């Protein structure tokens, strides 16, 4: 069987207290693999969760969209080439990337018709 590009989908959970959330997941056997300010990535086996501290009424940190869907992939460039004809047909501003992020991911962000942000990301810190 040929190995595919998709690794897993990792939900973002917006939490009122990042410290308490990290401690809770660690108590359930998750390991914190990455932590940067109000963001943490925890994982146990193949189950990953991205935790982000709520700020304000909508939960999103200032200047950030509220992520909902994050799909980890092996090769973001290959996926971008595959999806490029579809992405190029989307309205201006509905696609961002591929772009390297300070938290060690290279991402392509796509605004879904329902207004949610769908993000494909590849680790660039391995």
C-alpha positions as CSV (number, residue, x, y, z in Angstrom):
1,X,0.0,0.0,0.0
2,X,1.4,3.4,-1.0
3,X,1.8,5.9,1.8
4,X,-0.5,8.9,1.5
5,X,0.1,12.5,2.1
6,X,-2.5,13.1,4.9
7,X,-1.3,12.3,8.4
8,X,-4.2,13.3,10.7
9,X,-6.8,16.0,11.3
10,X,-6.2,17.9,14.5
11,X,-8.9,20.0,16.0
12,X,-8.3,23.4,17.6
13,X,-9.9,23.7,21.0
14,X,-10.3,27.3,22.2
15,X,-9.9,27.2,26.0
16,X,-10.3,29.8,28.7
17,X,-7.1,28.8,30.5
18,X,-4.2,27.4,28.5
19,X,-2.3,26.2,31.6
20,X,-5.3,24.2,32.9
21,X,-6.0,22.8,29.4
22,X,-2.4,21.6,29.0
23,X,-2.3,20.1,32.5
24,X,-5.6,18.3,31.8
25,X,-4.4,16.7,28.5
26,X,-1.1,15.8,30.1
27,X,-3.1,14.0,32.9
28,X,-4.8,12.0,30.2
29,X,-1.4,10.8,28.9
30,X,-0.9,13.4,26.2
31,X,2.6,14.9,25.6
32,X,3.0,18.6,24.9
33,X,5.1,18.6,21.7
34,X,5.0,22.4,21.1
35,X,4.2,25.4,23.2
36,X,4.3,29.0,22.2
37,X,2.5,31.6,24.3
38,X,-1.2,31.0,24.2
39,X,-0.9,28.0,21.9
40,X,0.0,24.4,22.6
41,X,0.1,21.2,20.5
42,X,-0.5,18.0,22.5
43,X,-0.5,14.5,21.2
44,X,-1.0,10.9,22.3
45,X,-0.2,8.2,19.7
46,X,-1.8,9.5,16.5
47,X,-4.3,11.8,18.2
48,X,-3.3,15.4,18.2
49,X,-5.1,18.5,19.6
50,X,-4.2,22.1,19.2
51,X,-5.1,24.3,22.2
52,X,-5.5,28.0,21.9
53,X,-6.3,30.5,24.7
54,X,-9.5,32.4,24.3
55,X,-9.2,36.1,24.2
56,X,-12.3,38.3,24.1
57,X,-15.8,37.3,23.3
58,X,-15.1,35.4,20.1
59,X,-12.3,33.4,21.5
60,X,-9.8,34.3,18.8
61,X,-6.5,36.0,19.8
62,X,-6.3,39.5,18.4
63,X,-5.3,39.5,14.7
64,X,-6.0,35.8,14.4
65,X,-8.9,33.9,12.8
66,X,-10.6,31.3,14.9
67,X,-9.2,28.1,13.5
68,X,-11.5,25.1,13.5
69,X,-9.9,22.5,11.2
70,X,-6.3,21.6,10.9
71,X,-5.1,18.7,8.6
72,X,-1.5,17.6,9.0
73,X,0.2,16.5,5.8
74,X,3.6,15.0,4.8
75,X,4.2,17.2,1.8
76,X,2.5,20.6,1.7
77,X,4.0,21.6,-1.6
78,X,2.7,18.5,-3.4
79,X,-0.8,19.1,-2.0
80,X,-0.6,22.8,-3.0
81,X,0.4,21.8,-6.6
82,X,-2.5,19.3,-6.7
83,X,-5.1,21.8,-5.4
84,X,-3.7,24.9,-7.2
85,X,-6.4,24.9,-10.0
86,X,-9.2,24.9,-7.4
87,X,-7.5,27.4,-5.1
88,X,-6.7,29.8,-8.0
89,X,-10.5,29.9,-8.8
90,X,-11.4,31.0,-5.3
91,X,-12.1,34.7,-4.5
92,X,-9.2,36.9,-3.7
93,X,-8.2,36.6,0.0
94,X,-9.7,33.2,0.5
95,X,-6.3,31.4,0.2
96,X,-3.1,32.1,2.1
97,X,0.2,30.2,1.6
98,X,2.0,28.1,1.4
99,X,3.8,30.1,4.2
100,X,6.2,29.3,6.9
101,X,4.9,30.1,10.4
102,X,6.9,30.9,13.6
103,X,5.4,27.9,15.3
104,X,7.2,25.4,13.0
105,X,4.6,24.7,10.4
106,X,4.3,25.5,6.7
107,X,0.7,26.1,5.9
108,X,-2.0,26.6,3.3
109,X,-5.1,28.3,4.7
110,X,-8.4,28.1,2.8
111,X,-11.6,30.0,3.8
112,X,-14.5,27.5,3.5
113,X,-17.9,28.7,2.2
114,X,-19.3,28.6,5.8
115,X,-16.6,31.1,7.0
116,X,-14.5,28.5,8.8
117,X,-10.8,28.3,8.2
118,X,-9.4,25.0,6.8
119,X,-5.7,24.7,7.3
120,X,-3.3,22.2,5.7
121,X,0.1,22.1,7.5
122,X,3.4,20.4,7.4
123,X,5.9,20.4,10.2
124,X,9.1,22.2,9.2
125,X,10.9,21.6,12.6
126,X,11.6,17.9,12.1
